[in-house]
Amino acid sequence: MSYAYYPGCSLKGMGRSYEESLLATFRALGLCLDEIDDWNCCGATAYMSVDEDKAIALAARNLAIAEPAGKDLVVPCSACYLVLEKTRKHMREYPDTRKRVCSALEGAGLRYGETARIRHPLEVLFQDVGVEGLKKAVKRPLKGVKVAPYYGCQIVRPFSNFDHQVYPVVMDRLLEACGAEVVYYPLKTRCCGGSLTGTIEEAGQRLAYILLHEAEKRGANVVATLCPLCQFNLDSYHESITRRFGQVSVPTVYFTQLVGYALGCSYEELGLGRHRVPARAALEGAETVAA
């Protein structure tokens, strides 16, 4: 199976290990991701409050570029996924906006036809590969790995295209298929602090502390997430969080790193060495299944 691929800015920067593990995981499953040419920043979530039309045009340009391939568009970053879905909604529901944006795109030689289906890697793995298909592909079951599945705010709210808005479970099922023990984690959609960690530091770090402390309290030895900003906030501030609020030590990795590790990909191939808090100890129990 082949998909168009929009990485977004974060996966080329601080979220590099997300892209590395996503590509490795998809390759291991025989799935092809074709990065679209000349993509641009989606505008993230803040730009729409500055200039709505320009923000929508910025995001719609990526959709217009992706459409000629005639493939589903895989979008791994939570903010990008939200922005592109919001753009589709606005273009569908506000004719005046659509007219202005389409005019701008035509000036650049592009046409928006609303044909590209936006999909998250979780959805692709769950629906196209399936839980049973993933189980069959596992080479290194995640034995002894206790995971707190953390989805963050944006991937299922307000759009619940493939999972429940309040208590999503798709990541849980995929990690269980890989042999991990998924702990009960009721804070799985609570905010990590977002950009507060860089603006109102104490408030942002308190939110991150609550998530990490709850994961440890529930017995998790690793947190799995799917958002570059969430991963950054939960991984990068352990020292200052410990000084302010109390000891935290649980590592935070991308769900694709855990799935890829279960599929037999190497620690290095998945970018697991890039994080501030190492996850090697949490993965020690995983054992390679003899061929």
N, C-alpha and C positions, 0 to 999 in steps of 0.2 A: 504494500500500500504506500502511496506517495501523497505528500501534503505540501502545500505552500507554507512558508515559515516566516513570521514576523518576530524578530528577536527583541526589538526595542532597545533603548539606550543602556539600561541597567545590565543586561546580559553581556554587553560588550565592555563593561567596566567592573563595578563592585560585585555584580552578580555573575561574574565570569564562570564560576564553578557550577552555576545553574545551567548555563548553556553547555558546558563541557559534559555534564552528567546527563542532560537531556539528549544530546546528540548520541552519546555512547549507549544510552538505554534504548533509544529508538533503533540504532544500528543492530543491537543485540537481538531485537525482536523482528528484524527484517523490515522495519519501517523507514521510509525515506523522507527527510525534510529538505525542501528546496527553498533556500532563503530568497525572498523577493528582492529584485534589483532596486537600488536607489531609494530604499525606504528612508523615512524621516521620523524624527521624534513625534510621538503621539500627542505631545502637549501636556502629558501627565494629567493629574486631576485638578491642578490649580489654574491652568490657562483658560479653562472654560469660564471662570469667574472674572477674567480680565476682558476678553472679547469673544463672545460666544460664536459668532460667525467665523472668525479666523481660526478659532480652536477646532470647530467642526470641519472646516476646509482642510486644516493640517492633518487631522486624523483620516478624513475621507480620501485624501490623496493616497494613503497607504492601501486602502481598500480598492481604489480604482486601479492601482498598480498590480494588485494581486488577482483581480478578476479575470484577466485574459487567460491565466493558466487553467482555469476551470476546476480548481481543486479547493478543498476545505483549507482554511487559513488557520494554522496553529499559532496561538499567542500565549506564551508561558507567563509573562509578567502580569500580576494581578491588576496593576494600574492601567497597563496597556489594554488588557482584556476589557476592563470596565469602560475605558474611554471609547474603544472601538464599538462596543455594543451600544453605548450611549449615543454615539454618532449615527449608527444605523437607525436607532429609535427616533432621533430628531429629524433625520432625513425623511423618514417615513411619515411622521406625524405633523411636520410643519412645512407645508408646501412652499412658503415664501423663503424659508431658510434653504430648502433644497434647491430652489431656482437660483438663488445667489451663489451657493456653493458650487453647483454644477456649472454655472457660467464661469466661475473662477477656474475650475478644473479644465474646462474646455479650452480656456486661454493657454493652458499648459499642455494641451494636446492629450488630455485624459478624459475618460468617460466613466461616470459612476452609474452602475446599473443594479446595485444591491443584489449581486449574485454570489458573492463570496460568503460562505458560511464560516463564522468565527467559532473556533473550538479551543478549549484548554487541553493541555496534555493529559490531565486527569480524566477528562471525558473520553479522549481517544483511547487511552489504556483500558478504561472501564468498559466502553461500549464496543470498540473495534477489536481489541485483543481479548478482552473479557477476563474475568477472574480465573476461570479454569484454564484458559490459554496461557495466562501468566504463570500459574502454578506449574504447568508442564515445562515452562522455559527456565524455571529456577534451577541454578547449579550450586548455589551456596545459600541454603536457607538461613534466615536471620534468627538463628537459635539464640535465645538468651537476650535478644534485643527488645527492650521494653520502650515503646514509642508513645509519646504524647502527640497526637495529630493536631497541628495548629494551622487553621485555614486563613485566619485574619479576617478583615472587614469586607474586602471588596470582591472576592471571587464569587460569592453567592448572593450578595446584596448590592443593588436592588434586584439584579437579574438572577433568577434561579433556573438556569437553562439545563442543568444536569444534576443538581443536588438540592438538598433541603436548605432553606434560607437560615434557619435558626440552628439546626443541628445536623450539618452535613456529614456524610459517612463514606463517600466514595474513596477518599484517601485511606480511611480505616480498612476498607475491604481489600484494597490493593496491597497494603502493607501486610495484612494478615495472610494474603495469598503468597507473600514472600517469606512467610514463616515467622514474622515478628509478632510479639505480643503487644496489642494496642491497649493502652490503659484508658480507663474512663477519664475523660478530660473535658469537663463542662465549659471551660473557657475557650474552646476551640475557635470561636468567632469574635472574641473580645479584642479590642484595639491594642496594638503593641506600643502605641505612642506616636506612630507616624513620624512626622517632621518635628514633633515637640522635643525630641532628644537633641535637636540642633538649635532650638529657639528658647524653649522653657525647659531647660535640661532636667531639673529635679522632677517636674511633672511627668516628662517622657520616660525617665528612668524608673519612676515608681510604677508606671504601667507595665514596663518590661519586667520589673522585679516580680510583680504579681503573677505574671504568666510563668516565669521560670520557677518561682517558689511553688506554685500549684503543681507544675509538672513533677518536681522532685517529691512533693508531698504525696503524689499519686503513685510514686514508685518508678517513674520513667527514668531511663538512663540516657535518653536522647529525645530531643524535640524535632519533629519533621514539619517543615513548612513549604510553601510554594510561592512566596512573595519575596523579592530581593530586599525590600525595605524592612520587612519583618525579620528576615534572616540577619540583616545588618544590626538592627536594634537589639535582638536577642543574643547576638554573638559578641558584639563589640564592647559592651559596657560592663562586663562582669566585675571588674575591679572597682569601678566607681559605684556600682550598684551595691556591692558587698560593703563598701565603706559607709554608704548612706542608709541602707535598709536591712542588710543581713546577708549571710553567705549564700551564694548561688554558684553552681559548678556544672550543671547539665549543659552539654553542647547542643547547638541547633544546626541542623543540616537540611538540605533540600530533599524532598521526597524522592526525587529522581536519583539522588545519590544512594539512597537506601535500596531502591528498586534495582538500580544498575549494579550495585554490589551483590545483590542476591542473584543477578543474572550472570555473575562471573567477571564483571569488569573490575579492573584494578583500582586500588585506593588512589593512585596518581591519575589514572585516566578519568576519574570522576571528580577530580579537583578537591578531594577531601582534605588535602594538606593546606588548603588556602585559608581555612577559617582560624579565627583567633583562639577558639576553644577546641582542641582536637577531639575527634570522635573515635579514634582508633580503639580506645579501651571499651567503648560501648559495642564495637563490632567484633570483639575478640571471640565471642561464642559462635559466630557464623562459621560453618564448616563446609568445605567443598564436597559436593556429592560426586562420587566416583562415576565416571562415564560408563 
